[in-house]
Amino acid sequence: MPAINFQKRFAELILTGQKRQTIRLVRKYPIRQGDMLYLYTGQRTKHCESLGLVQCTSILKITLTKEFKIIVDIIPLSSIQEESDFITAEGFKSWQDMYKFFNKRYVLPFEGVLIKW
């Protein structure tokens, strides 16, 4: 059963059910639809806190381009509303906030998986 660690800033969104997805690099042993996921914040520290146990409902390929186009399962998000809804579901306040986070953490373009529960 895979464990996924989150930054503290996302904990409340996960606990309230506002954040029900995460973007990650592809793992050596990939998460699959149906897997039970252990969600944590502060993993491997004395401040480790469980955020719950959830079931993975889908895994989709995702690409974030340098121009910050969001492509989910080879289909680009086509409207400002779709992009806004996606960015909110990821736990960010704006596309600038999400762009800054991903560009600093991974460097764009980014290819990985979108894990939903």
C-alpha positions as CSV (number, residue, x, y, z in Angstrom):
1,M,0.0,0.0,0.0
2,P,1.7,3.2,-1.2
3,A,2.3,6.2,1.1
4,I,2.2,9.7,-0.3
5,N,3.7,12.6,1.7
6,F,2.3,16.2,1.3
7,Q,3.6,19.5,2.4
8,K,1.8,20.9,5.5
9,R,0.2,23.6,3.4
10,F,-2.0,20.9,1.7
11,A,-3.0,19.0,4.8
12,E,-6.2,21.0,5.6
13,L,-7.3,20.8,2.0
14,I,-6.9,17.0,2.0
15,L,-8.6,16.6,5.4
16,T,-11.7,18.6,4.2
17,G,-11.9,16.8,0.9
18,Q,-11.1,19.8,-1.2
19,K,-7.9,18.2,-2.5
20,R,-8.6,14.8,-3.9
21,Q,-5.7,14.5,-6.4
22,T,-1.9,14.9,-6.6
23,I,0.6,15.3,-9.4
24,R,3.7,13.1,-9.0
25,L,6.7,11.7,-10.8
26,V,6.3,8.2,-12.1
27,R,7.4,5.7,-9.4
28,K,9.6,2.7,-9.8
29,Y,6.6,0.7,-8.5
30,P,3.7,2.7,-9.9
31,I,0.5,3.3,-8.0
32,R,-2.5,1.6,-9.7
33,Q,-6.2,2.3,-9.8
34,G,-7.8,0.5,-6.8
35,D,-4.7,0.8,-4.6
36,M,-5.2,2.0,-1.0
37,L,-3.1,5.1,-0.4
38,Y,-1.8,6.2,2.9
39,L,-1.7,10.0,3.0
40,Y,0.7,11.8,5.3
41,T,2.3,15.2,6.1
42,G,5.7,15.4,7.8
43,Q,6.6,11.8,6.9
44,R,10.0,10.6,8.2
45,T,10.0,13.4,10.9
46,K,8.8,13.5,14.4
47,H,5.9,15.7,13.1
48,C,4.5,12.9,11.0
49,E,0.7,13.1,10.8
50,S,-1.7,10.8,9.0
51,L,-4.1,12.5,6.7
52,G,-6.1,9.3,6.0
53,L,-6.4,6.2,4.0
54,V,-8.1,6.5,0.6
55,Q,-8.6,4.4,-2.5
56,C,-7.0,5.5,-5.8
57,T,-9.8,6.0,-8.4
58,S,-7.6,6.8,-11.4
59,I,-4.1,7.4,-12.7
60,L,-3.6,9.6,-15.7
61,K,-0.5,10.8,-17.5
62,I,0.1,14.5,-17.1
63,T,2.3,17.0,-18.7
64,L,3.0,20.6,-17.6
65,T,4.7,22.6,-20.4
66,K,7.1,25.5,-20.1
67,E,4.2,27.7,-21.4
68,F,2.2,26.1,-18.6
69,K,-0.3,24.3,-20.6
70,I,-1.8,21.4,-18.7
71,I,-2.2,18.2,-20.7
72,V,-4.0,15.3,-19.0
73,D,-3.9,12.0,-20.7
74,I,-2.8,13.6,-24.0
75,I,-5.7,16.1,-24.0
76,P,-4.9,19.7,-23.2
77,L,-7.2,21.5,-20.9
78,S,-9.1,23.7,-23.3
79,S,-10.7,26.5,-21.3
80,I,-9.7,29.0,-18.6
81,Q,-12.5,27.5,-16.5
82,E,-11.1,23.9,-16.9
83,E,-7.6,25.2,-16.0
84,S,-9.0,27.2,-13.0
85,D,-10.9,24.1,-11.7
86,F,-7.9,21.9,-12.1
87,I,-5.5,24.4,-10.3
88,T,-8.0,24.7,-7.4
89,A,-8.4,20.9,-7.2
90,E,-4.6,20.7,-6.9
91,G,-4.7,23.0,-3.9
92,F,-3.3,26.2,-5.5
93,K,-4.8,29.7,-5.4
94,S,-3.7,30.6,-9.0
95,W,-1.9,29.3,-12.0
96,Q,1.1,31.5,-11.0
97,D,1.2,29.8,-7.6
98,M,1.1,26.4,-9.3
99,Y,3.6,27.3,-12.0
100,K,6.1,28.7,-9.4
101,F,5.7,25.5,-7.3
102,F,6.3,23.1,-10.2
103,N,9.0,25.1,-11.9
104,K,11.0,25.3,-8.7
105,R,10.5,21.7,-7.6
106,Y,10.8,19.9,-10.9
107,V,11.7,22.4,-13.7
108,L,9.3,22.6,-16.5
109,P,8.4,20.8,-18.7
110,F,7.2,18.2,-16.3
111,E,5.9,14.7,-17.1
112,G,4.3,12.5,-14.5
113,V,1.1,11.1,-13.3
114,L,-2.1,12.5,-11.9
115,I,-3.3,10.4,-9.0
116,K,-7.0,10.8,-8.0
117,W,-8.8,9.4,-5.0
